[in-house]
């Protein structure tokens, strides 16, 4: 009788343990799949950002271009004024 009760307790313990493991696996697997999906998209996003850096690198020289254009247009305005126009 004592042996049967002892085995029943072990069986219940193993059953609860298996259920807990299955629940944890059921919760962790979707998280891991989502993390994998995010990781795959992160490489695409990083690539696009690297392209954006290359494509916008010349914008740092925009202030120099504006200053040069202002100097040129001021010179043209002086030339026009001297020519009477």
C-alpha positions, 0 to 999 in steps of 0.5 A, spaced: 500 500 500 505 504 501 509 503 495 503 504 491 502 511 494 509 513 493 509 511 486 502 515 485 506 521 488 512 520 483 507 519 477 503 526 479 510 529 480 512 527 473 506 529 470 506 536 473 513 537 471 512 535 464 506 539 463 510 545 466 515 544 461 510 543 455 507 550 457 514 553 458 516 551 451 509 553 448 511 560 451 518 560 449 518 557 441 514 563 439 518 568 442 524 565 439 521 565 432 519 572 433 526 574 435 529 570 429 524 574 424 526 581 428 534 579 427 532 577 419 529 584 418 534 588 422 540 586 417 535 589 412 534 595 416 541 596 417 543 595 410 538 600 408 541 605 413 548 604 410 545 606 403 542 612 406 548 614 409 552 613 403 546 617 399 546 623 404 553 624 405 554 630 401 549 633 405 554 635 410 557 640 404 551 643 403 553 649 407 559 650 403 555 650 397 550 655 399 556 660 401 559 659 395 552 660 391 551 666 395 558 669 393 557 667 386 550 671 386 553 677 390 559 677 385 554 677 379 549 682 382 555 687 383 557 686 375 550 687 373 550 693 377 557 696 374 554 694 367 548 699 369 543 693 369 
